[in-house]
Structure formats: C-alpha cells, structure tokens
C-alpha cells in the first residue's frame, strides 16, 4: 500500500515540485494545503501517513503550531524551511519532528528523509506499543501477587517510573474519614532506590500530628478527573488540596499530576505523581494512564482496603537490594554517582532505550560522563555480550578516519601493508560509541549517513560493501543545531543520529551530588595509593560546593586525586591547590544559585533522622530505638548518620 502524504506549503511552485517527485516514487499525495486551517480539513477527510510541513504558512497558525497538533494525533511529519538558523531549529526541535529539509533540496534528499521519517515513526510506534503491553502485563502480575500494599506499590512505582517520571508518588482512598490517614507512597532517593512514606513518616516530615494529618486528608476534595498542576501553582493554586500544598512545599515539588481511579459507591483511589522539575507532566502522561486505567482499577480494588504489614516498610536500600555503601551508585550504571533529579532523568532515558537498537545521541559538556552512560546502555542491551568499541572522532587525523572506521584493503594507500578491519566491523554484533561526533569532517559525515541507512560499510580500496549489525551511540559536547546552521554538520545526519537524545547535566547544575562524588573518588584513590581514608574536611567540602566546575566530573576527579597524593595519611583531606577564581557562574540570581547547592533529598532525610533521634534521646538499637521506629537495620542507620554528619551524642539529653 502506498504511503499517503499531505503537503502543507504556501508556495505552489514548491508544492507542485514536491508532488512531481513523490508520485513517481510511489507515494500517494492526498492533498496540497497552503495554510494550517486548510491542512486540518485534509486531516479530517483523508488522514495522511506523513506530512511535509513548511514552517512559515499563510493564516494565523504557523507550521510549528500545526506540528503540535500532528504530534498529538501521532502523525509523522518533516519540516520544510527556507533557512536553518539556530533559532528556527531550536523552536522546531521542541515539536520532535521526524526530519528537517532546507530549501532548495535535492530529490534524493527528500526521498531519503521520508524513508528515515517513516522508519523512525513505525519503530517508535512499535516500541511504544511493546513497552505499554509489557507494562500492562507487569501491573496485572503485581495485582495478582499475594503481597502487602507497600510491596505492591513499590513494584508499581518501579514499573511506571520510566513512563510517568516522579520524585514522589503517593496514593490514598477518597473520601476518607477524619480519624484515619491511609495515604502511602515512595520518595525516590536514587536510580532504583525508594524510601517508603506512610503515616508516621509523613507526620515527622510535615510536623503535623496524627489528628491534623488525618483531618487534612479527610477535607481534601476528591478529583473526578485527571489534572495537572505545574510549576509554583503546585503550592499556590486554589484548586490544589491543602495536603498537596504541604507535600509540594516540604519536598520542593514543582509539578503534580493527579489521576483518580473509581472504585464505586462514590469511592476512588487518587494517585499523585510529584516532580521537582517544572512542567514535568503533559496530556501525553494522562492519555497513557487512561490506557492503563483498567489495570490501575483492578490494582486499586485489591489494595485500597489493605493494611500495610510492619515487615513491608523498607528503606530505599533494602527495597532495591542495594548495599548501604553503594546507595549513591546505580546498579547497571557502574561508576555513575549521584541522585540529583536531572541525572536520574537522564539515566531513566538510558535504561528505557537500552533494550532496543535505536541510535542514541548523548549530549553534554566535556567531563559529564557521556562515555559511562554509553557503556551502560550497551550493558543493559541484548548486545551486552558483544563488543563495545570506542572511537574518539576528534583524536583521529582526517586523512586516517575513513580507514579507522571502515577498514582498508592491502595496498589501498601507502603504508597499507595488509588488510585491516575498521571499528565498525570490529563492533559487529555489539555497539560502537562515536565520541565527539561533532568533530567528524563533513566528507565523512556523508559516508557515516550511508552506514546508518544501509547498515553496510565499504573498505578503503574495496569493491564490495560489507554488511554490519551495529548499534550506534554518538556523543558530543557541541551544539549540533548551531553546527548545522553554520554548515559544519549535515542536517540529514543530525536527524538520523538524533533519534533518541539524552542530555547529561553539568556538575554545576547538580551540586548536591558533589559530596557523594568526592567521597567516591577519595576512597578510590586512597585504596589505589594504599593510604588510609580519614574523611574530607568541612572546609574542603564547602570550597568544592562553591566552585562552578567548568571541567565537570573529570575536573573534580583530578582535584581529589591530587589531594589524596599530597595527604599525609593521618588527617582529613584538604585541597591540594586553590581552585581558580572568576569562573563565570550560570545565568540566574544568587538566590537561585544557593538553592541549587542545597541537597533537597539528603536534607529531607537528615531532618527525618534527627526528629526520630530526638524522640529516642539518641537510642539507635533495641526496642523503641530509632532503627526499629524507622524499620531499618541499626548498621544502616549508623551509616546514614555518618554520611549526613549526624552525631548520636547530640541527642542523649534531648527532650521527648
């Protein structure tokens, strides 16, 4: 069946040229529209498979605005534009197009771009359907398990995290009586680490007593339909419940998605997804939850009236099966340290795309850990037993890069004394990591595009193509949109690589992770140099927190190595050298910068532990000790206290 194409272009000559190219190539042109309003009529009468869309159109609606409608209706589209400046590219990128053509264009460019667009669209649909089908099966299996409410909710949280991302998820029966608070939830503390939040934990964190907390839940209005609260409205909007305001403020949440599931007789279970990122939730998340509604209804019916058994309350480490000393490191993401929500969001994406052969483009400044994420994607994939081949495109001379990537025949050039396989062939059955892809010469970009399209290479001096089964993960610290606008990077290659982009945050945007990273590197180098580790001085930690790290994690690692080398082995680590002054700070006022430095997750946990220790007067072990109240092992609590610099003796004389 011929694929149906709608052309949305206000220049008739250009539109007719497109039609003259497409019809002989086997496409069915269902119409030519000069405006978004006219194009909308075609959508209703003869739904196309792909839309070729000019950015600037007649009428009040721009091509980019119309693209949002196409995206909502899951119709593939590629942009057509007379220019490719950075501003246009950045605005167009927000709509997630399947391609971008710049006028004037060659016939072959158009046909190749359409092939790519259709490939990406169908594969993304298939992938999405497979993932949702798997999620539905997971929810059904969880619902049928003979487990307590907290265990089931933890499994639901883990299953749904990559589909509806959250930093805190809670649920509760509505309406509820004023004498009982039954809401439970999980606070995300790491990649696969969750802290149980029940009545006692909520009382400690909010500072409310049982009666006030129960009354607040009872007086909360019941949502009849899904709704989203974005940015600061999560704490100010009059439509928000008081309980949501307290939770949003106490945990510094900036977005909230409420999804009710009816149980009958006027009762419902309300699911609350909270995120520290503003505008984190969209109608796409609601539509997904609507498709999962029957699963969630069945699950809610089986758990709404269940009482949480005492043995079910676990801390994040126990729930995830992670050793306490490895709490800040993520299983499967070896050597990636931290729990900032920007980092976790990037790792979520990496874990989500890993099982497929989709190309991945990792973006981020130098030193942010792009290679480690690429390795993790390989290790999470079905190709994990195959080779992982690294190529630094910036380190290979332009005259040798083709031979390095694709191999050469004997005698192909001076010095080619034998036949040699290239990196792509060596990576067959596995993954090739093209680091600093933005440094690739334009001539080589053309040949790389062919490999992506045809899945075959040709030796330098060779006469026949060689098929390769390779997954491509590329990375760059450059702004590729800007490079495209300046003519340094091919537009078609950019869109072919940019199937699944992952952006790693710079260290200055996740300063709460600096302490954990510093401890990790300090212990690593002390072990390597056979020196005892006596901790890091408070002065050094404060200095590290106040620096903006233009070299990111790599620079921090170097600083820690120098400090360990110069340490006498008898005292805490001190800075080996003064950090440079005058490093430009990121845009924003001083208050925003200070807020970024605060470790929200650690601070919340620290306050919770302090509150419990005050109640027990510093008692950790035994009956009515802090560890028993928190439902964790005493050794785990002591380790947490050491990490958070909480001294037990400070609470020996504390009041009740």
C-alpha positions as CSV (number, residue, x, y, z in Angstrom):
1,X,0.0,0.0,0.0
2,X,1.4,3.4,-1.0
3,X,2.0,5.8,1.9
4,X,-0.2,8.8,1.9
5,X,1.4,12.2,2.1
6,X,-0.1,15.7,2.7
7,X,1.9,18.7,1.5
8,X,1.5,21.8,3.6
9,X,3.3,24.6,1.6
10,X,2.1,28.1,0.7
11,X,4.3,28.4,-2.4
12,X,2.5,26.5,-5.1
13,X,5.6,26.0,-7.3
14,X,7.5,24.3,-4.4
15,X,4.4,22.2,-3.5
16,X,3.9,21.1,-7.1
17,X,7.6,20.2,-7.4
18,X,7.2,18.0,-4.3
19,X,4.2,16.3,-5.8
20,X,6.1,15.7,-9.1
21,X,8.9,14.0,-7.1
22,X,6.7,12.0,-4.8
23,X,4.1,10.4,-7.2
24,X,6.7,8.7,-9.4
25,X,8.4,7.5,-6.3
26,X,5.3,5.6,-5.3
27,X,3.7,8.0,-2.7
28,X,0.1,9.0,-2.8
29,X,-0.3,12.8,-2.4
30,X,-3.7,13.2,-0.7
31,X,-3.6,17.0,-1.0
32,X,-1.7,20.3,-1.1
33,X,-2.6,22.9,1.6
34,X,-1.5,26.5,1.7
35,X,-2.4,27.0,5.4
36,X,-2.8,25.1,8.6
37,X,-6.6,25.6,8.6
38,X,-6.8,24.0,5.1
39,X,-4.5,21.2,6.1
40,X,-6.7,20.5,9.1
41,X,-9.6,19.8,6.7
42,X,-7.5,17.1,5.0
43,X,-6.7,15.5,8.3
44,X,-10.4,15.0,8.9
45,X,-11.3,13.7,5.5
46,X,-8.2,11.7,4.4
47,X,-5.8,11.1,7.2
48,X,-2.2,11.1,5.8
49,X,0.7,8.8,6.9
50,X,3.3,11.6,6.7
51,X,3.0,15.4,6.4
52,X,5.6,17.6,4.7
53,X,5.2,20.9,6.5
54,X,6.5,24.4,5.8
55,X,7.4,26.3,8.9
56,X,6.0,29.6,7.6
57,X,2.4,29.4,6.3
58,X,-0.5,31.6,5.3
59,X,-3.0,32.3,8.0
60,X,-2.8,32.7,11.8
61,X,-1.4,29.3,12.6
62,X,2.3,28.6,11.9
63,X,3.8,25.3,10.8
64,X,5.3,24.8,14.3
65,X,1.9,25.3,15.9
66,X,0.3,22.9,13.5
67,X,3.1,20.4,14.1
68,X,1.9,20.2,17.8
69,X,-1.5,19.0,16.6
70,X,0.2,16.4,14.3
71,X,2.2,15.2,17.2
72,X,-0.9,14.9,19.4
73,X,-2.6,12.8,16.7
74,X,0.6,10.7,16.3
75,X,1.1,11.6,12.6
76,X,4.7,11.7,11.3
77,X,5.9,14.9,9.8
78,X,9.0,16.5,8.4
79,X,9.7,20.3,8.3
80,X,10.5,22.3,5.1
81,X,12.2,25.6,5.6
82,X,14.0,28.3,3.6
83,X,16.6,28.6,6.3
84,X,18.2,26.6,9.0
85,X,19.3,29.1,11.6
86,X,19.7,28.0,15.1
87,X,16.6,29.8,16.5
88,X,14.4,28.0,13.9
89,X,16.0,24.6,14.6
90,X,15.6,25.0,18.4
91,X,12.0,26.0,18.2
92,X,11.2,23.2,15.7
93,X,13.0,20.6,17.8
94,X,10.5,21.2,20.7
95,X,7.8,19.5,18.5
96,X,10.0,16.4,17.9
97,X,9.8,16.3,14.1
98,X,11.0,13.2,12.1
99,X,13.1,15.2,9.8
100,X,14.1,18.7,8.5
101,X,14.7,19.7,4.9
102,X,16.2,23.0,3.8
103,X,15.2,24.7,0.6
104,X,16.5,24.2,-2.0
105,X,16.7,20.4,-1.7
106,X,17.7,17.6,-3.9
107,X,15.2,14.9,-4.9
108,X,17.3,12.2,-3.3
109,X,17.5,14.2,0.0
110,X,13.7,14.3,0.1
111,X,13.2,10.6,-0.6
112,X,15.9,9.6,1.9
113,X,14.4,11.9,4.6
114,X,10.9,10.4,4.0
115,X,12.4,6.9,4.4
116,X,14.0,7.9,7.6
117,X,10.9,9.6,8.9
118,X,8.7,6.5,8.2
119,X,11.3,4.2,9.7
120,X,11.5,6.3,12.9
121,X,7.8,6.7,13.2
122,X,6.9,3.0,12.7
123,X,9.7,1.8,15.0
124,X,8.8,4.3,17.7
125,X,5.1,3.2,17.5
126,X,6.1,-0.5,17.7
127,X,8.5,0.2,20.5
128,X,5.9,2.3,22.4
129,X,3.2,-0.4,22.0
130,X,5.6,-3.2,23.1
131,X,6.6,-1.2,26.2
132,X,3.0,-0.4,27.1
133,X,1.9,-4.0,26.6
134,X,4.8,-5.1,28.8
135,X,3.8,-2.5,31.5
136,X,0.2,-3.7,31.4
137,X,1.4,-7.3,32.0
138,X,3.5,-6.1,34.9
139,X,0.6,-4.3,36.5
140,X,-1.6,-7.3,36.2
141,X,1.0,-9.6,37.7
142,X,1.6,-7.2,40.6
143,X,-2.2,-7.0,41.2
144,X,-2.4,-10.8,41.4
145,X,0.5,-11.2,43.8
146,X,-0.1,-12.2,47.4
147,X,1.9,-9.3,48.8
148,X,1.2,-6.4,51.1
149,X,0.2,-3.0,50.0
150,X,3.6,-1.3,50.3
151,X,5.3,-4.1,48.4
152,X,2.8,-3.8,45.6
153,X,3.0,-0.1,45.4
154,X,6.8,-0.2,45.3
155,X,6.6,-2.5,42.3
156,X,4.1,-0.3,40.6
157,X,6.3,2.7,41.2
158,X,9.3,1.0,39.7
159,X,7.3,-0.2,36.7
160,X,5.7,3.1,35.9
161,X,8.8,5.4,36.6
162,X,10.1,5.5,33.0
163,X,6.6,6.2,31.7
164,X,5.4,8.8,34.2
165,X,8.5,10.1,35.9
166,X,8.3,11.2,39.5
167,X,10.3,12.2,42.6
168,X,7.4,11.2,44.9
169,X,4.4,9.1,44.2
170,X,1.5,8.7,46.7
171,X,-2.0,7.2,46.7
172,X,-4.9,7.3,49.0
173,X,-8.6,6.4,49.3
174,X,-11.0,9.3,48.9
175,X,-13.1,10.3,50.6
176,X,-11.6,9.1,53.9
177,X,-12.7,9.6,57.5
178,X,-11.1,12.1,59.7
179,X,-9.8,9.5,62.1
180,X,-7.7,7.6,59.7
181,X,-4.8,8.6,57.4
182,X,-4.2,5.8,54.9
183,X,-2.1,7.5,52.2
184,X,1.1,5.8,51.4
185,X,3.9,6.5,48.9
186,X,7.5,6.3,47.9
187,X,10.1,9.1,47.7
188,X,12.7,8.4,45.0
189,X,16.2,8.6,46.5
190,X,18.3,7.1,43.7
191,X,18.1,5.4,40.3
192,X,16.4,2.3,41.7
193,X,16.1,3.4,45.4
194,X,12.8,4.4,47.1
195,X,12.0,5.5,50.7
196,X,8.6,4.3,52.0
197,X,6.4,7.2,53.2
198,X,3.5,6.2,55.5
199,X,1.6,8.0,58.2
200,X,4.5,8.1,60.7
201,X,7.0,9.3,58.1
202,X,4.5,11.9,56.9
203,X,3.9,13.2,60.4
204,X,7.6,13.5,61.0
205,X,8.3,15.2,57.7
206,X,5.3,17.6,57.8
207,X,5.4,18.3,61.6
208,X,1.7,17.6,61.9
209,X,0.2,15.3,64.5
210,X,-1.9,12.3,63.6
211,X,-5.2,14.1,64.1
212,X,-4.3,17.1,62.0
213,X,-2.9,14.9,59.2
214,X,-6.0,12.7,59.1
215,X,-8.3,15.7,59.1
216,X,-6.4,17.3,56.3
217,X,-6.7,14.2,54.1
218,X,-10.4,13.9,55.0
219,X,-11.1,17.5,54.0
220,X,-9.2,17.2,50.7
221,X,-11.6,17.5,47.7
222,X,-11.8,14.4,45.5
223,X,-10.7,14.9,41.9
224,X,-13.2,13.4,39.4
225,X,-10.8,13.6,36.5
226,X,-7.1,13.7,35.9
227,X,-5.5,17.1,36.3
228,X,-2.0,18.7,36.2
229,X,-0.5,21.4,38.5
230,X,2.7,22.9,37.0
231,X,5.5,25.0,38.4
232,X,4.7,27.0,41.6
233,X,1.0,26.5,41.1
234,X,1.5,23.1,42.8
235,X,1.7,25.1,46.1
236,X,-0.5,28.1,45.3
237,X,-3.4,27.1,43.1
238,X,-6.7,27.3,44.9
239,X,-7.8,24.1,43.3
240,X,-5.0,22.3,45.0
241,X,-5.7,20.4,48.2
242,X,-4.1,21.5,51.5
243,X,-2.3,18.2,51.7
244,X,-0.8,18.7,48.2
245,X,0.4,22.1,49.2
246,X,2.1,20.8,52.3
247,X,3.8,17.9,50.4
248,X,4.8,20.2,47.5
249,X,6.3,22.7,49.8
250,X,8.0,20.3,52.1
251,X,9.6,18.2,49.3
252,X,10.2,21.2,47.0
253,X,8.0,19.7,44.3
254,X,7.2,21.9,41.2
255,X,4.7,19.7,39.3
256,X,1.9,17.4,40.3
257,X,-0.3,15.0,38.3
258,X,-3.4,13.7,40.0
259,X,-5.1,10.6,38.5
260,X,-8.2,9.2,40.1
261,X,-9.4,5.6,39.8
262,X,-13.0,4.9,40.6
263,X,-13.9,2.0,42.9
264,X,-17.7,2.5,43.0
265,X,-20.1,3.7,45.7
266,X,-18.6,7.2,45.4
267,X,-15.1,6.0,46.4
268,X,-11.9,6.4,44.4
269,X,-8.1,5.9,44.8
270,X,-6.3,9.1,43.9
271,X,-2.8,8.7,42.5
272,X,-0.5,11.7,43.0
273,X,2.7,12.0,41.0
274,X,5.1,14.8,42.1
275,X,8.2,16.1,40.3
276,X,10.9,18.6,41.2
277,X,11.0,19.7,37.6
278,X,8.6,22.4,36.5
279,X,6.0,21.5,33.8
280,X,7.0,17.8,34.1
281,X,3.6,16.4,33.2
282,X,1.6,16.7,29.9
283,X,-1.6,15.4,28.4
284,X,0.5,12.5,27.0
285,X,1.0,11.2,30.5
286,X,-2.7,11.5,31.2
287,X,-3.5,9.6,27.9
288,X,-1.1,6.8,28.9
289,X,-2.7,6.5,32.4
290,X,-6.1,6.4,30.7
291,X,-4.9,3.4,28.6
292,X,-3.7,1.7,31.8
293,X,-6.9,2.6,33.7
294,X,-8.4,-0.9,33.8
295,X,-5.1,-2.3,35.2
296,X,-5.0,0.5,37.8
297,X,-8.6,-0.1,38.7
298,X,-8.0,-3.8,39.3
299,X,-4.9,-3.0,41.4
300,X,-6.7,-0.3,43.4
301,X,-9.6,-2.6,44.1
302,X,-7.2,-5.2,45.6
303,X,-5.1,-2.8,47.7
304,X,-7.5,0.1,48.7
305,X,-8.5,-1.6,52.0
306,X,-5.4,-3.5,52.8
307,X,-3.4,-2.7,55.9
308,X,0.4,-2.3,55.4
309,X,2.2,-5.1,57.3
310,X,5.0,-3.9,59.5
311,X,7.5,-6.0,57.6
312,X,6.6,-4.3,54.4
313,X,8.1,-0.9,55.3
314,X,11.6,-0.8,53.9
315,X,14.1,1.9,53.3
316,X,15.3,2.6,49.8
317,X,18.4,0.5,50.0
318,X,16.6,-2.6,51.4
319,X,13.8,-2.2,48.9
320,X,16.2,-2.0,46.0
321,X,18.5,-4.7,47.2
322,X,21.5,-2.3,47.3
323,X,24.3,-2.3,49.9
324,X,24.3,0.8,52.1
325,X,27.8,1.8,51.0
326,X,26.6,1.7,47.4
327,X,23.5,3.8,47.9
328,X,24.6,6.7,45.7
329,X,25.7,4.4,42.9
330,X,23.2,2.9,40.5
331,X,23.0,-0.8,39.6
332,X,23.8,-1.2,36.0
333,X,25.3,2.3,35.8
334,X,28.7,1.4,37.1
335,X,30.7,4.4,38.3
336,X,27.9,6.9,37.9
337,X,27.4,8.6,41.2
338,X,24.6,10.9,42.3
339,X,20.9,11.2,42.9
340,X,20.0,14.7,41.5
341,X,16.7,14.6,39.6
342,X,18.4,15.9,36.4
343,X,20.9,13.0,36.5
344,X,18.2,10.4,37.3
345,X,16.0,11.7,34.4
346,X,18.9,11.1,32.0
347,X,19.5,7.6,33.5
348,X,15.8,6.8,33.1
349,X,16.0,7.6,29.4
350,X,19.2,5.5,29.0
351,X,17.5,2.5,30.7
352,X,14.4,2.9,28.6
353,X,16.2,3.0,25.2
354,X,18.8,0.4,26.1
355,X,16.8,-2.8,25.1
356,X,16.4,-1.6,21.5
357,X,18.7,-1.0,18.6
358,X,17.7,2.7,18.3
359,X,20.5,5.1,17.7
360,X,21.3,7.3,20.7
361,X,22.8,10.8,20.8
362,X,24.3,11.7,24.2
363,X,24.7,15.5,24.7
364,X,26.5,17.3,27.4
365,X,29.6,19.3,28.3
366,X,33.0,17.7,28.4
367,X,33.6,15.7,31.6
368,X,29.9,14.9,32.3
369,X,30.2,11.1,31.9
370,X,28.9,10.6,28.4
371,X,31.2,7.5,27.8
372,X,30.0,5.8,31.0
373,X,26.3,6.3,30.1
374,X,27.1,4.8,26.6
375,X,28.7,1.8,28.2
376,X,25.7,1.4,30.5
377,X,23.3,1.5,27.5
378,X,25.4,-1.3,26.0
379,X,25.4,-3.4,29.2
380,X,21.6,-3.0,29.5
381,X,21.0,-4.1,25.9
382,X,20.7,-7.6,24.3
383,X,24.1,-6.8,22.8
384,X,25.9,-6.8,26.1
385,X,27.8,-10.0,25.3
386,X,29.0,-8.3,22.0
387,X,31.9,-5.9,21.7
388,X,31.8,-2.2,22.8
389,X,34.1,-0.3,20.6
390,X,35.0,3.3,21.4
391,X,36.1,5.8,18.8
392,X,37.2,9.4,19.6
393,X,36.4,11.2,16.4
394,X,38.4,14.2,17.5
395,X,41.6,12.2,18.1
396,X,41.9,10.6,14.6
397,X,43.6,12.6,11.8
398,X,41.1,13.5,8.9
399,X,43.3,11.5,6.5
400,X,43.0,8.3,8.5
401,X,39.5,8.4,9.9
402,X,37.8,6.6,7.0
403,X,40.3,3.7,7.3
404,X,39.9,3.6,11.0
405,X,36.1,3.4,10.8
406,X,35.6,1.2,7.8
407,X,38.9,-0.6,7.3
408,X,41.2,-0.9,4.2
409,X,42.4,-3.4,1.7
410,X,46.0,-4.3,1.4
411,X,47.8,-1.7,-0.9
412,X,44.8,0.7,-0.7
413,X,47.3,3.5,0.2
414,X,50.9,3.9,1.1
415,X,51.6,2.0,4.3
416,X,48.6,-0.3,3.9
417,X,50.7,-3.5,4.0
418,X,47.9,-5.8,5.0
419,X,44.1,-5.9,5.0
420,X,42.7,-4.4,8.2
421,X,39.2,-4.3,9.7
422,X,37.7,-1.0,10.8
423,X,36.0,-0.1,14.0
424,X,32.5,-0.7,12.6
425,X,33.4,-4.3,11.6
426,X,35.1,-4.9,14.9
427,X,31.9,-3.8,16.6
428,X,29.7,-6.2,14.6
429,X,27.0,-7.7,16.9
430,X,27.7,-5.0,19.5
431,X,27.8,-1.3,20.0
432,X,30.1,1.4,18.5
433,X,30.5,4.6,20.6
434,X,31.3,7.6,18.4
435,X,32.6,10.2,20.9
436,X,32.9,13.8,19.8
437,X,30.8,13.1,16.6
438,X,30.6,16.9,16.1
439,X,34.3,16.9,15.1
440,X,33.7,14.5,12.2
441,X,34.8,16.0,8.8
442,X,31.8,16.8,6.5
443,X,33.1,14.3,3.9
444,X,33.0,11.5,6.4
445,X,29.5,12.6,7.6
446,X,28.2,11.6,4.2
447,X,29.7,8.1,4.5
448,X,28.5,7.7,8.1
449,X,25.0,8.5,6.9
450,X,25.1,5.7,4.4
451,X,26.2,3.3,7.1
452,X,23.2,4.4,9.2
453,X,20.8,4.0,6.3
454,X,22.2,0.9,4.6
455,X,23.8,-0.9,7.5
456,X,26.8,-1.6,5.4
457,X,30.4,-0.3,5.0
458,X,33.0,-0.3,2.3
459,X,36.7,-0.8,2.8
460,X,39.0,1.9,1.6
461,X,40.2,0.3,-1.7
462,X,37.4,-2.2,-1.5
463,X,35.0,-3.1,-4.3
464,X,32.0,-4.7,-2.5
465,X,30.0,-3.5,0.6
466,X,30.2,-5.4,3.8
467,X,27.0,-5.8,6.0
468,X,27.4,-4.9,9.7
469,X,25.0,-5.3,12.6
470,X,26.0,-2.4,14.8
471,X,24.2,-0.2,17.2
472,X,25.4,3.4,17.1
473,X,25.7,5.6,20.2
474,X,27.2,9.0,19.5
475,X,28.2,11.8,21.8
476,X,29.2,15.4,21.5
477,X,29.8,18.5,23.7
478,X,28.9,20.8,20.7
479,X,25.6,22.4,20.0
480,X,24.8,20.4,16.8
481,X,21.9,22.7,15.9
482,X,24.4,25.6,15.8
483,X,26.8,23.5,13.8
484,X,24.1,22.6,11.3
485,X,23.2,26.3,10.9
486,X,26.9,27.2,10.3
487,X,27.2,24.4,7.7
488,X,29.6,22.3,9.8
489,X,27.3,19.4,10.3
490,X,24.9,17.7,7.9
491,X,21.2,18.3,8.7
492,X,20.2,14.8,7.5
493,X,22.9,13.1,9.6
494,X,21.8,15.2,12.7
495,X,18.2,14.0,12.4
496,X,19.4,10.4,11.7
497,X,21.5,10.4,14.9
498,X,19.1,12.4,17.0
499,X,16.5,9.6,17.1
500,X,16.8,9.4,20.9
501,X,18.7,12.3,22.5
502,X,19.9,12.1,26.2
503,X,21.3,15.3,27.8
504,X,23.6,14.9,30.8
505,X,23.6,17.9,33.2
506,X,26.8,19.7,34.0
507,X,28.1,19.3,37.6
508,X,27.2,22.9,38.5
509,X,23.5,22.1,37.9
510,X,23.7,19.1,40.3
511,X,25.8,20.4,43.1
512,X,24.1,18.2,45.8
513,X,25.9,15.3,44.2
514,X,29.4,16.8,44.8
515,X,29.8,15.4,48.3
516,X,29.0,11.8,47.2
517,X,31.3,12.1,44.1
518,X,34.1,13.5,46.3
519,X,33.8,10.6,48.8
520,X,33.7,8.1,46.0
521,X,36.9,9.5,44.3
522,X,38.7,10.0,47.6
523,X,38.1,6.4,48.7
524,X,39.0,5.1,45.2
525,X,42.4,7.0,45.2
526,X,43.2,6.2,48.8
527,X,42.7,2.5,48.0
528,X,44.8,2.8,44.8
529,X,47.7,4.6,46.6
530,X,47.4,2.3,49.7
531,X,46.6,5.2,52.0
532,X,44.1,5.3,54.9
533,X,40.9,7.4,54.3
534,X,40.1,9.7,57.2
535,X,37.4,11.7,55.5
536,X,37.2,15.1,53.8
537,X,37.5,18.3,55.8
538,X,34.4,20.5,56.0
539,X,36.5,23.4,54.6
540,X,37.3,21.4,51.5
541,X,33.7,20.3,51.0
542,X,32.5,23.9,51.3
543,X,35.0,25.0,48.7
544,X,34.1,22.2,46.4
545,X,30.4,23.1,46.7
546,X,31.1,26.8,46.0
547,X,33.0,26.2,42.7
548,X,31.3,26.1,39.3
549,X,33.3,23.2,37.8
550,X,33.8,24.1,34.1
551,X,35.6,20.8,33.7
552,X,32.7,18.9,35.4
553,X,33.3,15.5,37.0
554,X,36.6,14.9,35.3
555,X,38.0,18.1,36.9
556,X,36.6,17.1,40.3
557,X,38.3,13.6,39.9
558,X,41.6,15.3,39.2
559,X,41.3,17.6,42.2
560,X,40.6,14.6,44.5
561,X,43.5,12.6,43.1
562,X,45.9,15.5,43.8
563,X,44.5,15.9,47.3
564,X,45.0,12.2,48.1
565,X,48.6,12.2,46.7
566,X,49.6,15.1,49.0
567,X,47.7,13.9,52.0
568,X,49.9,12.6,54.9
569,X,47.5,9.7,55.7
570,X,47.0,11.0,59.2
571,X,44.4,13.7,58.7
572,X,41.3,14.5,56.7
573,X,41.8,15.5,53.1
574,X,42.5,19.2,52.3
575,X,42.5,20.9,48.9
576,X,45.9,20.3,47.2
577,X,45.7,23.6,45.4
578,X,43.5,26.7,45.3
579,X,40.7,26.5,42.8
580,X,40.7,29.1,40.1
581,X,38.7,32.3,40.8
582,X,36.5,34.2,38.4
583,X,34.8,31.2,36.7
584,X,31.6,32.5,35.1
585,X,28.5,31.4,37.0
586,X,25.4,30.1,35.3
587,X,22.7,32.6,34.5
588,X,20.4,33.4,37.4
589,X,20.4,35.3,40.6
590,X,22.3,34.5,43.7
591,X,19.3,33.0,45.5
592,X,18.7,30.5,42.7
593,X,22.4,29.5,42.8
594,X,22.2,29.0,46.6
595,X,19.1,26.9,46.2
596,X,20.8,24.7,43.7
597,X,23.6,23.9,46.2
598,X,21.1,22.5,48.8
599,X,20.7,18.8,48.7
600,X,17.0,18.6,48.9
601,X,16.8,14.8,49.2
602,X,19.6,14.5,51.8
603,X,18.3,17.4,53.8
604,X,14.8,15.8,54.0
605,X,16.3,12.5,55.1
606,X,18.6,14.3,57.6
607,X,15.7,16.1,59.2
608,X,13.7,12.9,59.4
609,X,16.5,11.1,61.2
610,X,17.1,14.0,63.6
611,X,13.4,14.1,64.5
612,X,13.5,10.3,65.3
613,X,16.7,10.6,67.3
614,X,15.2,13.4,69.4
615,X,12.3,11.1,70.3
616,X,14.6,8.3,71.3
617,X,17.2,10.5,73.0
618,X,19.9,9.2,70.8
619,X,19.0,5.5,71.3
620,X,19.6,3.6,68.0
621,X,19.3,-0.1,68.8
622,X,16.8,-2.2,70.7
623,X,13.1,-1.9,71.5
624,X,11.8,1.6,70.7
625,X,15.2,2.6,69.3
626,X,15.4,4.8,66.2
627,X,16.3,1.9,63.9
628,X,13.2,0.0,65.0
629,X,11.0,3.0,64.5
630,X,12.4,3.7,61.0
631,X,12.2,-0.1,60.2
632,X,15.8,-0.3,59.1
633,X,18.9,-2.1,60.4
634,X,20.9,-0.3,63.1
635,X,24.1,-0.5,61.0
636,X,22.2,1.1,58.1
637,X,21.1,4.0,60.3
638,X,24.6,4.5,61.7
639,X,26.0,4.5,58.1
640,X,23.3,7.1,57.1
641,X,24.2,9.2,60.2
642,X,27.9,9.2,59.3
643,X,27.1,10.3,55.7
644,X,24.8,13.1,56.9
645,X,27.2,14.2,59.7
646,X,24.7,13.4,62.5
647,X,26.3,12.8,65.9
648,X,24.5,10.4,68.2
649,X,25.8,12.1,71.3
650,X,24.0,15.3,70.4
651,X,20.7,13.7,71.3
652,X,21.5,12.0,74.6
653,X,19.8,14.8,76.6
654,X,17.1,15.7,74.0
655,X,13.5,16.0,75.2
656,X,10.7,14.0,74.0
